[in-house]
């Protein structure tokens, strides 16, 4: 089973954003880190919770096993 092109792209985009946020968190200066760390944590939770609706044209429907 595989992901359709739209869903695979959505998963890739989300993963890139989460990696960038984790990197930003690691690069925070030690001093005054708590507020920025909490903000980045909140942003990561929001990105993980995103649900972008699946868009599919009926002409593109394939009979194979595709997970949406």
C-alpha positions in Angstrom: 0.0 0.0 0.0 1.3 3.5 -0.8 0.2 7.1 -0.3 -1.3 9.0 -3.1 0.9 11.8 -4.5 -1.0 14.5 -2.6 -0.8 12.7 0.7 2.8 11.8 0.3 3.6 15.4 -0.5 1.6 16.6 2.6 3.6 14.2 4.8 6.9 15.3 3.4 6.0 19.0 3.8 4.9 18.5 7.4 8.1 16.6 8.2 10.3 19.4 6.7 8.5 22.0 8.9 8.9 19.8 12.0 12.6 19.3 11.3 13.1 23.0 10.9 11.3 23.8 14.2 13.4 21.2 16.0 16.5 22.7 14.6 15.5 26.2 15.7 14.8 24.8 19.2 18.3 23.2 19.4 19.8 26.5 18.3 18.1 28.6 21.0 20.5 30.4 23.3 20.5 29.0 26.9 19.6 32.3 28.4 15.9 33.2 28.0 15.2 29.8 26.4 12.0 28.9 28.3 9.6 31.3 26.5 11.0 30.6 23.0 11.0 26.8 23.8 7.4 26.9 24.8 6.5 28.9 21.6 8.3 26.4 19.4 6.7 23.5 21.2 3.3 25.0 20.6 4.1 25.5 16.9 5.2 21.9 16.6 2.0 20.7 18.1 0.0 22.8 15.8 1.9 21.5 12.7 1.4 17.9 13.9 -2.4 18.5 14.2 -2.8 20.0 10.7 -5.2 18.1 8.5 -5.1 19.3 5.0 -8.1 18.0 3.1 -7.4 15.4 0.5 -8.2 16.6 -3.0 -8.8 13.9 -5.6 -10.2 14.2 -9.1 -12.5 11.3 -10.1 -10.5 11.0 -13.3 -7.4 10.3 -11.3 -8.9 7.4 -9.3 -6.9 4.2 -9.6 -8.1 0.8 -8.6 -4.8 0.0 -6.8 -4.4 0.1 -3.0 -3.8 3.8 -2.1 -4.0 5.1 1.4 -5.5 8.5 2.0 
